[in-house]
Amino acid sequence: MALLMEFSAATMAQGRTDIHPSADQVQPLLIGMKAPDFTVQDIENQTFRFESGAQDRPIVLTFFRGGWCPYCNLHLAELRLAEKQLKEMGFDIWFISIDSPEFLLESLDDPNIGYTLYSDSSLNATRAFGLAFQVDDELHKKYLSYDIDLEKASGETHHVLPAPATYLIGTDGLINFAYINPDYKVRLHPDVLLAVAKVYREDADRRLESRYRKSKNK
């Protein structure tokens, strides 16, 4: 299983914020890139503006499809296994979906989940991270046959979803980890997330740079 989808920087530079034809054609931001500024709505329909590099704490940011998605509900519940340790390590934990502010909690299996949830029904964040893809007419009709109404959930007619993704964003705004999988049934394991968070806190991903500096000073 690949932990990170591979995309060339040249490809990423072209049309990343487009709405892509399918989940396997998204052009997500990758490790080492700077997270974009974005605007979303909280559960009270108040605007929240994220300014990259201005935060005091590192962030674990997860994009999920919506509360109507059973795999999203299972993943949100599973991340409880990592929540306490992540918070003890000083991380903020945010979740973003296309659901409207009014639908964010109502649609979840556990509306009292207590997570920090944001609505991106306007697609500002989803497009900025290169995760937006179009649900075609055939799939949209199939969802309706399952009583899944994307327009009701988002309050919009765009029929767009995010490829599920989890990012670790440092206080400098740089992306330290990115997991994106076009298969919505495959999600990041909490143990992997905790390992990545530990690496960030110990600055272990900079080990080669540190060793090089030490060797030059000998």
ZADO-1210 file (C-alpha; in nm, 4 decimals, padded with zeros to 6 digits):
<atoms>
<atom x="00.0000" y="00.0000" z="00.0000" code="MET" pos="1"/>
<atom x="00.1426" y="00.3351" z="-00.1004" code="ALA" pos="2"/>
<atom x="00.1359" y="00.5920" z="00.1777" code="LEU" pos="3"/>
<atom x="00.1719" y="00.8822" z="-00.0606" code="LEU" pos="4"/>
<atom x="00.0534" y="00.9293" z="-00.4151" code="MET" pos="5"/>
<atom x="00.3360" y="01.0378" z="-00.6432" code="GLU" pos="6"/>
<atom x="00.2852" y="01.3415" z="-00.8643" code="PHE" pos="7"/>
<atom x="00.5456" y="01.5483" z="-01.0471" code="SER" pos="8"/>
<atom x="00.5953" y="01.9116" z="-00.9460" code="ALA" pos="9"/>
<atom x="00.5424" y="02.0179" z="-01.3048" code="ALA" pos="10"/>
<atom x="00.2059" y="01.8464" z="-01.3222" code="THR" pos="11"/>
<atom x="00.1078" y="01.9870" z="-00.9866" code="MET" pos="12"/>
<atom x="00.1770" y="02.3415" z="-01.1009" code="ALA" pos="13"/>
<atom x="-00.0816" y="02.3156" z="-01.3786" code="GLN" pos="14"/>
<atom x="-00.4470" y="02.3200" z="-01.2836" code="GLY" pos="15"/>
<atom x="-00.4146" y="02.1964" z="-00.9275" code="ARG" pos="16"/>
<atom x="-00.7156" y="02.3982" z="-00.8157" code="THR" pos="17"/>
<atom x="-00.9324" y="02.2678" z="-01.1005" code="ASP" pos="18"/>
<atom x="-01.2225" y="02.0350" z="-01.0390" code="ILE" pos="19"/>
<atom x="-01.0753" y="01.7121" z="-01.1705" code="HIS" pos="20"/>
<atom x="-01.2628" y="01.4476" z="-01.3697" code="PRO" pos="21"/>
<atom x="-01.2206" y="01.1721" z="-01.1100" code="SER" pos="22"/>
<atom x="-01.0627" y="01.0956" z="-00.7741" code="ALA" pos="23"/>
<atom x="-00.7634" y="00.9252" z="-00.9333" code="ASP" pos="24"/>
<atom x="-00.6841" y="01.2396" z="-01.1344" code="GLN" pos="25"/>
<atom x="-00.6622" y="01.4895" z="-00.8480" code="VAL" pos="26"/>
<atom x="-00.3397" y="01.6885" z="-00.8102" code="GLN" pos="27"/>
<atom x="-00.2872" y="01.7226" z="-00.4345" code="PRO" pos="28"/>
<atom x="-00.0294" y="01.9275" z="-00.2530" code="LEU" pos="29"/>
<atom x="00.2628" y="01.7174" z="-00.1378" code="LEU" pos="30"/>
<atom x="00.5204" y="01.7027" z="00.1412" code="ILE" pos="31"/>
<atom x="00.7487" y="02.0055" z="00.1479" code="GLY" pos="32"/>
<atom x="00.4974" y="02.2384" z="-00.0161" code="MET" pos="33"/>
<atom x="00.3372" y="02.5229" z="00.1730" code="LYS" pos="34"/>
<atom x="-00.0233" y="02.4803" z="00.2757" code="ALA" pos="35"/>
<atom x="-00.2505" y="02.7393" z="00.1136" code="PRO" pos="36"/>
<atom x="-00.4587" y="02.9995" z="00.2903" code="ASP" pos="37"/>
<atom x="-00.8256" y="02.9032" z="00.2841" code="PHE" pos="38"/>
<atom x="-01.1682" y="02.9988" z="00.4110" code="THR" pos="39"/>
<atom x="-01.4266" y="02.7568" z="00.5517" code="VAL" pos="40"/>
<atom x="-01.7376" y="02.7722" z="00.7730" code="GLN" pos="41"/>
<atom x="-01.7717" y="02.6256" z="01.1216" code="ASP" pos="42"/>
<atom x="-02.0774" y="02.4436" z="01.2551" code="ILE" pos="43"/>
<atom x="-02.2300" y="02.7790" z="01.3531" code="GLU" pos="44"/>
<atom x="-02.1892" y="02.8993" z="00.9928" code="ASN" pos="45"/>
<atom x="-01.9204" y="03.1446" z="01.1006" code="GLN" pos="46"/>
<atom x="-01.6311" y="03.2075" z="00.8655" code="THR" pos="47"/>
<atom x="-01.2941" y="03.0647" z="00.9660" code="PHE" pos="48"/>
<atom x="-00.9867" y="03.1881" z="00.7819" code="ARG" pos="49"/>
<atom x="-00.6683" y="02.9836" z="00.7863" code="PHE" pos="50"/>
<atom x="-00.3491" y="03.1801" z="00.7251" code="GLU" pos="51"/>
<atom x="-00.0659" y="02.9419" z="00.6480" code="SER" pos="52"/>
<atom x="00.2293" y="02.9795" z="00.8841" code="GLY" pos="53"/>
<atom x="00.0404" y="03.1970" z="01.1309" code="ALA" pos="54"/>
<atom x="-00.0750" y="02.9183" z="01.3631" code="GLN" pos="55"/>
<atom x="00.0806" y="02.8511" z="01.7036" code="ASP" pos="56"/>
<atom x="00.0356" y="02.4742" z="01.6910" code="ARG" pos="57"/>
<atom x="00.0894" y="02.2128" z="01.4210" code="PRO" pos="58"/>
<atom x="-00.2269" y="02.0771" z="01.2610" code="ILE" pos="59"/>
<atom x="-00.3547" y="01.7387" z="01.1566" code="VAL" pos="60"/>
<atom x="-00.6042" y="01.8218" z="00.8823" code="LEU" pos="61"/>
<atom x="-00.8307" y="01.5546" z="00.7353" code="THR" pos="62"/>
<atom x="-01.0567" y="01.5984" z="00.4343" code="PHE" pos="63"/>
<atom x="-01.3508" y="01.3564" z="00.4318" code="PHE" pos="64"/>
<atom x="-01.6420" y="01.3153" z="00.1926" code="ARG" pos="65"/>
<atom x="-01.9287" y="01.3763" z="00.4333" code="GLY" pos="66"/>
<atom x="-02.1325" y="01.2392" z="00.7185" code="GLY" pos="67"/>
<atom x="-02.3406" y="01.0363" z="00.4718" code="TRP" pos="68"/>
<atom x="-02.0326" y="00.8255" z="00.3901" code="CYS" pos="69"/>
<atom x="-02.0073" y="00.5127" z="00.6123" code="PRO" pos="70"/>
<atom x="-01.6318" y="00.4856" z="00.5565" code="TYR" pos="71"/>
<atom x="-01.5860" y="00.8454" z="00.6714" code="CYS" pos="72"/>
<atom x="-01.7794" y="00.7738" z="00.9887" code="ASN" pos="73"/>
<atom x="-01.5692" y="00.4642" z="01.0548" code="LEU" pos="74"/>
<atom x="-01.2484" y="00.6599" z="00.9968" code="HIS" pos="75"/>
<atom x="-01.3505" y="00.9492" z="01.2225" code="LEU" pos="76"/>
<atom x="-01.4345" y="00.7001" z="01.4955" code="ALA" pos="77"/>
<atom x="-01.1064" y="00.5136" z="01.4422" code="GLU" pos="78"/>
<atom x="-00.9037" y="00.8336" z="01.4777" code="LEU" pos="79"/>
<atom x="-01.0196" y="00.8457" z="01.8389" code="ARG" pos="80"/>
<atom x="-00.7341" y="00.5976" z="01.8937" code="LEU" pos="81"/>
<atom x="-00.4870" y="00.8721" z="01.8075" code="ALA" pos="82"/>
<atom x="-00.6686" y="01.1829" z="01.9298" code="GLU" pos="83"/>
<atom x="-00.5495" y="01.1879" z="02.2916" code="LYS" pos="84"/>
<atom x="-00.1825" y="01.1349" z="02.2032" code="GLN" pos="85"/>
<atom x="-00.1927" y="01.3890" z="01.9218" code="LEU" pos="86"/>
<atom x="-00.3333" y="01.6519" z="02.1555" code="LYS" pos="87"/>
<atom x="-00.0726" y="01.5657" z="02.4183" code="GLU" pos="88"/>
<atom x="00.1935" y="01.6238" z="02.1520" code="MET" pos="89"/>
<atom x="00.0458" y="01.9681" z="02.0906" code="GLY" pos="90"/>
<atom x="-00.1460" y="01.9139" z="01.7672" code="PHE" pos="91"/>
<atom x="-00.4744" y="02.0708" z="01.6678" code="ASP" pos="92"/>
<atom x="-00.7027" y="01.8236" z="01.4876" code="ILE" pos="93"/>
<atom x="-00.9368" y="01.9534" z="01.2191" code="TRP" pos="94"/>
<atom x="-01.1776" y="01.7864" z="00.9785" code="PHE" pos="95"/>
<atom x="-01.3159" y="01.9368" z="00.6580" code="ILE" pos="96"/>
<atom x="-01.5984" y="01.8041" z="00.4417" code="SER" pos="97"/>
<atom x="-01.8239" y="01.9304" z="00.1637" code="ILE" pos="98"/>
<atom x="-02.1279" y="01.9079" z="00.3944" code="ASP" pos="99"/>
<atom x="-02.2988" y="02.2377" z="00.4667" code="SER" pos="100"/>
<atom x="-02.2556" y="02.3851" z="00.8175" code="PRO" pos="101"/>
<atom x="-02.6106" y="02.2794" z="00.9038" code="GLU" pos="102"/>
<atom x="-02.5417" y="01.9225" z="00.7946" code="PHE" pos="103"/>
<atom x="-02.1931" y="01.8739" z="00.9411" code="LEU" pos="104"/>
<atom x="-02.3020" y="01.7207" z="01.2708" code="LEU" pos="105"/>
<atom x="-02.6522" y="01.6108" z="01.1802" code="GLU" pos="106"/>
<atom x="-02.5306" y="01.3640" z="00.9195" code="SER" pos="107"/>
<atom x="-02.2666" y="01.1923" z="01.1342" code="LEU" pos="108"/>
<atom x="-02.3292" y="00.8596" z="01.3045" code="ASP" pos="109"/>
<atom x="-02.2157" y="01.0308" z="01.6260" code="ASP" pos="110"/>
<atom x="-02.3301" y="01.3966" z="01.6214" code="PRO" pos="111"/>
<atom x="-02.1654" y="01.4433" z="01.9629" code="ASN" pos="112"/>
<atom x="-01.8234" y="01.3449" z="01.8307" code="ILE" pos="113"/>
<atom x="-01.6634" y="01.6640" z="01.9662" code="GLY" pos="114"/>
<atom x="-01.4199" y="01.7142" z="01.6783" code="TYR" pos="115"/>
<atom x="-01.3414" y="02.0499" z="01.5206" code="THR" pos="116"/>
<atom x="-01.5391" y="02.0281" z="01.1970" code="LEU" pos="117"/>
<atom x="-01.5473" y="02.2719" z="00.9074" code="TYR" pos="118"/>
<atom x="-01.7695" y="02.2996" z="00.6031" code="SER" pos="119"/>
<atom x="-01.6129" y="02.3569" z="00.2645" code="ASP" pos="120"/>
<atom x="-01.9274" y="02.3428" z="00.0540" code="SER" pos="121"/>
<atom x="-01.7874" y="02.6393" z="-00.1428" code="SER" pos="122"/>
<atom x="-01.4803" y="02.4222" z="-00.2286" code="LEU" pos="123"/>
<atom x="-01.2297" y="02.6905" z="-00.1272" code="ASN" pos="124"/>
<atom x="-01.0050" y="02.4577" z="00.0759" code="ALA" pos="125"/>
<atom x="-01.0702" y="02.1428" z="-00.1266" code="THR" pos="126"/>
<atom x="-00.9641" y="02.3089" z="-00.4506" code="ARG" pos="127"/>
<atom x="-00.6689" y="02.4862" z="-00.2881" code="ALA" pos="128"/>
<atom x="-00.5290" y="02.1486" z="-00.1770" code="PHE" pos="129"/>
<atom x="-00.5895" y="01.9995" z="-00.5225" code="GLY" pos="130"/>
<atom x="-00.8368" y="01.7397" z="-00.3973" code="LEU" pos="131"/>
<atom x="-01.1606" y="01.8332" z="-00.5777" code="ALA" pos="132"/>
<atom x="-01.3140" y="01.5938" z="-00.8278" code="PHE" pos="133"/>
<atom x="-01.6428" y="01.5813" z="-01.0156" code="GLN" pos="134"/>
<atom x="-01.9052" y="01.3196" z="-00.9411" code="VAL" pos="135"/>
<atom x="-02.0375" y="01.2228" z="-01.2835" code="ASP" pos="136"/>
<atom x="-02.4082" y="01.1955" z="-01.3620" code="ASP" pos="137"/>
<atom x="-02.4110" y="00.8160" z="-01.3481" code="GLU" pos="138"/>
<atom x="-02.2549" y="00.8047" z="-01.0014" code="LEU" pos="139"/>
<atom x="-02.4764" y="01.0882" z="-00.8817" code="HIS" pos="140"/>
<atom x="-02.7864" y="00.8913" z="-00.9836" code="LYS" pos="141"/>
<atom x="-02.6450" y="00.5836" z="-00.8123" code="LYS" pos="142"/>
<atom x="-02.5972" y="00.7813" z="-00.4902" code="TYR" pos="143"/>
<atom x="-02.9567" y="00.9042" z="-00.5115" code="LEU" pos="144"/>
<atom x="-03.0733" y="00.5432" z="-00.5409" code="SER" pos="145"/>
<atom x="-02.8947" y="00.4835" z="-00.2074" code="TYR" pos="146"/>
<atom x="-03.0727" y="00.7863" z="-00.0603" code="ASP" pos="147"/>
<atom x="-02.7504" y="00.9895" z="-00.0682" code="ILE" pos="148"/>
<atom x="-02.8335" y="01.3411" z="-00.1849" code="ASP" pos="149"/>
<atom x="-02.5139" y="01.5385" z="-00.2425" code="LEU" pos="150"/>
<atom x="-02.7074" y="01.8581" z="-00.3089" code="GLU" pos="151"/>
<atom x="-02.8952" y="01.8291" z="00.0188" code="LYS" pos="152"/>
<atom x="-02.5727" y="01.7509" z="00.2071" code="ALA" pos="153"/>
<atom x="-02.3702" y="02.0399" z="00.0634" code="SER" pos="154"/>
<atom x="-02.6455" y="02.2892" z="-00.0126" code="GLY" pos="155"/>
<atom x="-02.4813" y="02.3262" z="-00.3549" code="GLU" pos="156"/>
<atom x="-02.5338" y="02.1820" z="-00.7020" code="THR" pos="157"/>
<atom x="-02.1678" y="02.1343" z="-00.7944" code="HIS" pos="158"/>
<atom x="-02.1595" y="01.7559" z="-00.7249" code="HIS" pos="159"/>
<atom x="-01.7959" y="01.7766" z="-00.6163" code="VAL" pos="160"/>
<atom x="-01.6195" y="01.5674" z="-00.3521" code="LEU" pos="161"/>
<atom x="-01.2659" y="01.5618" z="-00.2090" code="PRO" pos="162"/>
<atom x="-01.0349" y="01.2673" z="-00.2507" code="ALA" pos="163"/>
<atom x="-00.9983" y="01.1647" z="00.1162" code="PRO" pos="164"/>
<atom x="-00.6737" y="01.3043" z="00.2537" code="ALA" pos="165"/>
<atom x="-00.4842" y="01.3713" z="00.5739" code="THR" pos="166"/>
<atom x="-00.2149" y="01.6382" z="00.6084" code="TYR" pos="167"/>
<atom x="00.0236" y="01.7282" z="00.8862" code="LEU" pos="168"/>
<atom x="00.0952" y="02.1013" z="00.8631" code="ILE" pos="169"/>
<atom x="00.3766" y="02.2517" z="01.0703" code="GLY" pos="170"/>
<atom x="00.3660" y="02.5876" z="01.2427" code="THR" pos="171"/>
<atom x="00.5682" y="02.7279" z="00.9528" code="ASP" pos="172"/>
<atom x="00.2853" y="02.6339" z="00.7167" code="GLY" pos="173"/>
<atom x="00.4833" y="02.3586" z="00.5445" code="LEU" pos="174"/>
<atom x="00.3250" y="02.0217" z="00.4753" code="ILE" pos="175"/>
<atom x="00.5233" y="01.7605" z="00.6685" code="ASN" pos="176"/>
<atom x="00.3086" y="01.4642" z="00.5715" code="PHE" pos="177"/>
<atom x="00.0388" y="01.3936" z="00.3150" code="ALA" pos="178"/>
<atom x="-00.1772" y="01.0868" z="00.2645" code="TYR" pos="179"/>
<atom x="-00.4140" y="01.0910" z="-00.0319" code="ILE" pos="180"/>
<atom x="-00.5949" y="00.7881" z="-00.1672" code="ASN" pos="181"/>
<atom x="-00.8494" y="00.7985" z="-00.4514" code="PRO" pos="182"/>
<atom x="-01.0064" y="00.4814" z="-00.3104" code="ASP" pos="183"/>
<atom x="-01.2432" y="00.6158" z="-00.0452" code="TYR" pos="184"/>
<atom x="-01.2456" y="00.2763" z="00.1272" code="LYS" pos="185"/>
<atom x="-00.8754" y="00.3021" z="00.2140" code="VAL" pos="186"/>
<atom x="-00.7872" y="00.5485" z="00.4913" code="ARG" pos="187"/>
<atom x="-00.4792" y="00.6407" z="00.6921" code="LEU" pos="188"/>
<atom x="-00.4246" y="00.4139" z="00.9932" code="HIS" pos="189"/>
<atom x="-00.4076" y="00.5935" z="01.3318" code="PRO" pos="190"/>
<atom x="-00.0779" y="00.4201" z="01.4144" code="ASP" pos="191"/>
<atom x="00.0825" y="00.5650" z="01.1020" code="VAL" pos="192"/>
<atom x="-00.0471" y="00.9097" z="01.1893" code="LEU" pos="193"/>
<atom x="00.0968" y="00.8866" z="01.5401" code="LEU" pos="194"/>
<atom x="00.4337" y="00.7734" z="01.4041" code="ALA" pos="195"/>
<atom x="00.4423" y="01.0702" z="01.1660" code="VAL" pos="196"/>
<atom x="00.3470" y="01.3113" z="01.4444" code="ALA" pos="197"/>
<atom x="00.6297" y="01.1741" z="01.6609" code="LYS" pos="198"/>
<atom x="00.8775" y="01.2199" z="01.3756" code="VAL" pos="199"/>
<atom x="00.7636" y="01.5816" z="01.3391" code="TYR" pos="200"/>
<atom x="00.7949" y="01.6519" z="01.7109" code="ARG" pos="201"/>
<atom x="01.1435" y="01.4996" z="01.7257" code="GLU" pos="202"/>
<atom x="01.2484" y="01.6770" z="01.4055" code="ASP" pos="203"/>
<atom x="01.3566" y="01.3329" z="01.2892" code="ALA" pos="204"/>
<atom x="01.2827" y="01.4042" z="00.9248" code="ASP" pos="205"/>
<atom x="01.5688" y="01.6553" z="00.9372" code="ARG" pos="206"/>
<atom x="01.8159" y="01.3932" z="01.0568" code="ARG" pos="207"/>
<atom x="02.0213" y="01.3901" z="00.7352" code="LEU" pos="208"/>
<atom x="02.0525" y="01.7675" z="00.7359" code="GLU" pos="209"/>
<atom x="02.1596" y="01.7558" z="01.1008" code="SER" pos="210"/>
<atom x="02.4156" y="01.4823" z="01.0352" code="ARG" pos="211"/>
<atom x="02.5541" y="01.6762" z="00.7396" code="TYR" pos="212"/>
<atom x="02.5979" y="01.9924" z="00.9471" code="ARG" pos="213"/>
<atom x="02.7764" y="01.7966" z="01.2183" code="LYS" pos="214"/>
<atom x="03.0093" y="01.6364" z="00.9666" code="SER" pos="215"/>
<atom x="03.0999" y="01.9781" z="00.8229" code="LYS" pos="216"/>
<atom x="03.1831" y="02.1105" z="01.1683" code="ASN" pos="217"/>
<atom x="03.4300" y="01.8339" z="01.2481" code="LYS" pos="218"/>
</atoms>
